[in-house]
Amino acid sequence: MASVLTSSTLPYRASEAWIYDTVIAPAVAELRGAAEADFVTALPAGARVLEVGSGGGQLAVDLARRRPDVTVTGVDLSPAQVARARRRAATFADRVEFVTGSALELPVEDGRYDAVVSVASIKHWPDPLAGLRECARALRPGGALLVVEADRGCVLDDARRFVARWRMPAALRPVALVLFRTYVAGQGLDLDDARRLLAALPVVDAVAERVPGTPGLLLRGRRA
Ligand SMILES: C[S@@+](CC[C@H](N)C(=O)[O-])C[C@H]1O[C@@H](n2cnc3c(N)ncnc32)[C@H](O)[C@@H]1O
């Protein structure tokens, strides 16, 4: 049966959403935290934030907690992920919403958001550049774009450290490392991809860089 492992553009099924949330998302949180620190503090007062590929809603909840003035819209291809995110964010329902939709056709108005963020999702998009153009379309002029993804060129030690934080018995880590390098980082971006993608977007102050000590990289810029 097809799964997100064998076909990375499929929506996560409920079982895959559960496995991702339980086993892997805690490690991703650390990667996200390193990449996000400046992004969160730089959000203007009352900012509207769009998260693309919002998964189980961890980032949206974290943002809502850290910034009581912001509103967050999460978009995810998987109805199972959207349901999971809504449950997680129930106490912030007045400021955090989730909708089912594709990065390639974001169900949002042009220029509505002060910031667009996406973590560990772009590798699943059938056309990453088209998705990023949609992210740029959703941003107001000067709005911030932040994309975090696994680095196809990551070093083995960073991948090992990352997998060591997955919630699973240590004996399974060698298998997890192979899975991570093949299906996660292996389908992620490298720095050249990231620079090429940014160069094709209507953004200024574009930066593509590795997140030190992690197998991740980030792309950021501001809507021209
Ligand atoms: C690896 S998970 C990351 C979830 C979350 N951002 C996190 O950091 O924990 C990837 C997410 O991207 C979503 N996704 C995959 N393809 C997508 C697309 N074309 N448009 C929107 N979301 C997509 C998946 O359903 C999944 O929830």
The ligand as an SDF file (V2000), in Angstrom:
LIG
                    3D

 27 29  0  0  0  0  0  0  0  0999 V2000
    7.1890   16.2230    8.1000 C   0  0  0  0  0  0  0  0  0  0  0  0
    5.6160   16.9210    8.3860 S   0  0  0  0  0  0  0  0  0  0  0  0
    6.0340   18.4440    9.1920 C   0  0  0  0  0  0  0  0  0  0  0  0
    4.9350   18.9490   10.0450 C   0  0  0  0  0  0  0  0  0  0  0  0
    5.2450   20.1960   10.8760 C   0  0  0  0  0  0  0  0  0  0  0  0
    5.5340   21.3290   10.0280 N   0  0  0  0  0  0  0  0  0  0  0  0
    6.3550   19.9650   11.8730 C   0  0  0  0  0  0  0  0  0  0  0  0
    7.3730   20.6460   11.7810 O   0  0  0  0  0  0  0  0  0  0  0  0
    6.2330   19.0990   12.7480 O   0  0  0  0  0  0  0  0  0  0  0  0
    5.1740   17.4800    6.7530 C   0  0  0  0  0  0  0  0  0  0  0  0
    3.7800   18.0650    6.6650 C   0  0  0  0  0  0  0  0  0  0  0  0
    3.5920   18.6630    5.3760 O   0  0  0  0  0  0  0  0  0  0  0  0
    2.2850   18.3400    4.9180 C   0  0  0  0  0  0  0  0  0  0  0  0
    2.2480   18.4430    3.4470 N   0  0  0  0  0  0  0  0  0  0  0  0
    2.7440   17.5670    2.5520 C   0  0  0  0  0  0  0  0  0  0  0  0
    2.5290   18.0020    1.3010 N   0  0  0  0  0  0  0  0  0  0  0  0
    1.8840   19.1760    1.3990 C   0  0  0  0  0  0  0  0  0  0  0  0
    1.3750   20.1040    0.4560 C   0  0  0  0  0  0  0  0  0  0  0  0
    1.5010   19.9080   -0.8720 N   0  0  0  0  0  0  0  0  0  0  0  0
    0.7330   21.2000    0.9120 N   0  0  0  0  0  0  0  0  0  0  0  0
    0.5760   21.4040    2.2540 C   0  0  0  0  0  0  0  0  0  0  0  0
    1.0500   20.5640    3.1980 N   0  0  0  0  0  0  0  0  0  0  0  0
    1.7000   19.4600    2.7860 C   0  0  0  0  0  0  0  0  0  0  0  0
    2.0760   16.9300    5.4230 C   0  0  0  0  0  0  0  0  0  0  0  0
    0.7120   16.5530    5.4440 O   0  0  0  0  0  0  0  0  0  0  0  0
    2.7010   16.9930    6.7950 C   0  0  0  0  0  0  0  0  0  0  0  0
    1.7690   17.3860    7.7750 O   0  0  0  0  0  0  0  0  0  0  0  0
  1  2  1  0
  2  3  1  0
  2 10  1  0
  3  4  1  0
  4  5  1  0
  5  6  1  0
  5  7  1  0
  7  8  2  0
  7  9  1  0
 10 11  1  0
 11 12  1  0
 11 26  1  0
 12 13  1  0
 13 14  1  0
 13 24  1  0
 14 15  1  0
 14 23  1  0
 15 16  2  0
 16 17  1  0
 17 18  1  0
 17 23  2  0
 18 19  1  0
 18 20  2  0
 20 21  1  0
 21 22  2  0
 22 23  1  0
 24 25  1  0
 24 26  1  0
 26 27  1  0
M  CHG  2   2   1   9  -1
M  END
$$$$
